[in-house]
Amino acid sequence: INQSLAMDAAAQALNVEAVLLKVDAEQIQFAVQGVTDSVVVLELFHVTNQALDQKWLLYPEPDAPESNTLIYTAISEGIEVPLSMQGVWYLQLSGADDHWRLRERIKTPVRQLVLHSR
C-alpha cells in the first residue's frame, strides 16, 4: 500500500495526465503529459474476475512534439475488446520503473478517458 501511495504522490508531483487518443482492433494510444519514460505500462484489472486482467507495454512515438506531452502506443490484436465490452475495471498507467502511476475505476465500453494525478 505504501508503494502505491508513493506512486500516486510521484504522479501528483510530476503533474501527470493521460488522455486516451485512440483505441481500435489493433492499437491503443494515450497522450501522456509530465513524464518521458521509455515505456509506459497499461494494466486493466477487472473488478470481479482476475482471469480477465490484462497488461500492455506502450512505447513513445518517435516524432515527439516539443511540448511535455508524449504519445504512447501499444499495438496488439484485440486490444479493444476489454474496453468495448460491458464491465467495470481499474485502469492503471505507470512508468516502467514503477515510480509513478495513474489509476482510475472505469466503466466500459469507453471511448473517451482522461486520467489525472490526485
N, C-alpha and C positions, 0 to 999 in steps of 0.2 A: 504494500500500500504506500509506503514512504517513497519508493522509487516512482510510482505512478504520480504522486503529488509533486515530486521534484520535476518530472517530465512536464506536467501541466504548468508548473511555475516557470520553467525554462521557456515554454511556448509563449507564455504571457510576457516574459521579459523581452523576448525577441519580437513580440507583436505579430506572431504567425497567424496567417489567414489563408484559407484554401477555398477555391471556388471550383465546383465541378463544371468543366467546359464541355465534355463530350463523353457519351457512353453509347457504344453500339456493339454489334456482334463480335467485333474483333479488337476493340480497344477502349480504354478509359483514360481520360485526360483531366488533370487538375492544374489550375494556376495556383502556385503556392508563393505567398509573399513572406519575406522576412528571414528566409533561410536559403542556403546554397549547397545543400547536401548533394553528394554524388549519386545517391539513391534515396528514394522515399518509399517506405513500406506502407502498403494499404492492406488493412485487415478488416474483414467482416465477420462479426460474431453474432450468430443467431441467438435470440433471447431464450429459446427453449430447446433447440436441437443442435448440440455441439457438432454433430456429423456434417452439418451444412456450413460450418465455419470455413472461410477461405482467406488466402493471403497472396498478394501480388507484389512484385517489385516494380516501381515506377522510376524511369530514368529521365533526366532532363533533356529537353530538345536541344539540338546543337546550336541553333541560331537564337541564343538568349537575347532578349531585349536589354537595353541599358538600365532598365529600372531594377528595383529589388524584388521583382516577381519573375519566377521561373515556371516554365511549362513542363510538367512531368507526365509521362505517358507509359502505360503498360499495354502490351499487345498480347492478347491471349484469346483464343477462340472460345466463345460462350461466356465471355466476361460479363455480359449484360444480364445474364439470366437471374442472378440473385437480386439485382436492382430493379428488375422488371416484374418479378412475381410478388404477390401479396405477402407481406410479412413485416416483422419488426426486428431490427438489427442494431447492433452497436458498430458504427463505422469508426475506424481509427487510422489516422495517418501519423507516421512517426519517422524521425530521422534514422538513418542507417546505424548510428551509434547509440540509439535509444536515449538521446539527450533530451528530446522534446517530443510531444505528441499533441494531436488534436483528436478528441473523442466526442462522439455525438450519438445519441439514440435517434434512429431514423425509422420512418415508416415507408415501406416500398409498396408500389412502384415509385421511383423517384427520377425526376428529370432535371430538377434544379436543386442545388445544395450549396450552402455557404457554411464553412466551419470557422469559428472564431476561437481564439485562445481565451481562457477565462481564468 
